[in-house]
Amino acid sequence: MPQKSLIRRFTGVVLVLCTTAACSVGAASEPIITGPAPRPLAPCAWWYGIGDSPAQWEIRAAAEHYDVVVLNAWETAAMRKIHELNRKVKVLVYKDFSSSRNYSGAVESGRDAKYLPTGVGFVAAEQQHPEWFALDTAGKRIEWTGYPKHWQMAVWDKAYQQAWTDAVVGEVLREGWDGVLADNDFTSLKYYSPAVLKGTADAAATDRLLRDGLDGLLALAGDALEKSGKMLVPNVSESQLTPGRWSAHSRYAGAMEENFGLRGDDGTGELITFQGNQFKEQRAQAALGESWLLLITHTKTEQEERVGYASAALLASPHTCWTRANPDYKSPYWSLYQDARLGEARETANRMPSGVWTRLFTGGWVAVNPTKAAVRLTPPAGLFTMRGEPAPPELDLPAADAAVLVSSLRR
């Protein structure tokens, strides 16, 4: 893995754009910044390390290369070692907002494990609060499709919300985590189950109930963690479908986007990340520079890797971190683009009439074409490709593709 030093951060005082759940409705406005603007640095690196237990070399690499690391709750020794090696790294514990689980490891010998991937244990809920399990219209519990022994919980139940918050905040404080990565802050149940919740008329009403419940759980847990000096970063999914949702759900320590730079299902269509209001809201968050944007691009091709990094560079800020990944998250990934040394952005991201976005940095230039048509561009002079070749005076940028050009390469 290439060597990389950490670049650290906070400058200026800013006015927070969204502080209440009221931000969850309507379009985000442009950020209002008072005092010196935060330095828009090229994307930092982070690791969503919720696969296998990290090896010692992975722990050392995480402390050296990453600004944020997410680990499973039972990896307390790894968390403490990373803190020992580099206290600047934020180490967050993985906790799921929406499910309780009874697979081996979450339940051991008929009891909930000491360290859980969820906020509420399956056995405790079944024995003391069976009403916390969400039911379908037939009165049956809802097991997530493709995720055996993951059970949908009644996230709208006030008692469930309080129990989740009390358990997670207590664990974070007791063990010394920097905060929480809260998974499955989703907008629709359809990605896990076709079920309609008992008491709702249809799938749309089911999704509204879940979204409202997650709004409440996020507010309760976020307030409690913030009061304790800890971070809450939810994994906000499909936020492009609901204007204002990204802004509202990133208002504590930030938010995670697990499908950043995602293309349409046909593989050649527009980039979904740039649809709806989500990208505008992410730009506003990045401009404020106070909270984390944790971005993941699942990469099977070099094009997807290039698109993910360049799109993240459009959101450059003191706290924009990006990673390429495969779905299992078992290894700490590194991309050649994380050695691009773009430096600091010299301008805001600019959208051209063609729909292409560009941004100039002290050490390079990026362009992203989220449209369905190829576009001819004229890049700045004197730059190089990531392979060290002189950039052409003009380049044709295909649909759903990106370009990353640099002033010089790390040798």
Secondary structure by P-SEA (a helix, b strand, c coil): cbbbbbbbbbccccccccccccccccccccccccccccccccbbbbbccccccccaaaaaaaaccccbbbbcccaaaaaaaaaaacccbbbbbbbbcccccccccccccccccccccccccaaaaaacccccbbbccccccccccccccccccccccaaaaaaaaaaaaaaaaaacccccccccccccccccccccccccccaaaaaaaaaaaaaaaaaaaaaaaaaacbbbbccccccccccaaaaaaacccbbbbcccccccccccccccccccaaaaaaaaaaaaccccbbbbbbcccaaaaaaaaaaaaaaccccbbbbbbccccccccccccccccccccccccccccccbbbbbcccbbbbbbcccbbbbbbcccccccccccccccbbbbcccccccccccccc
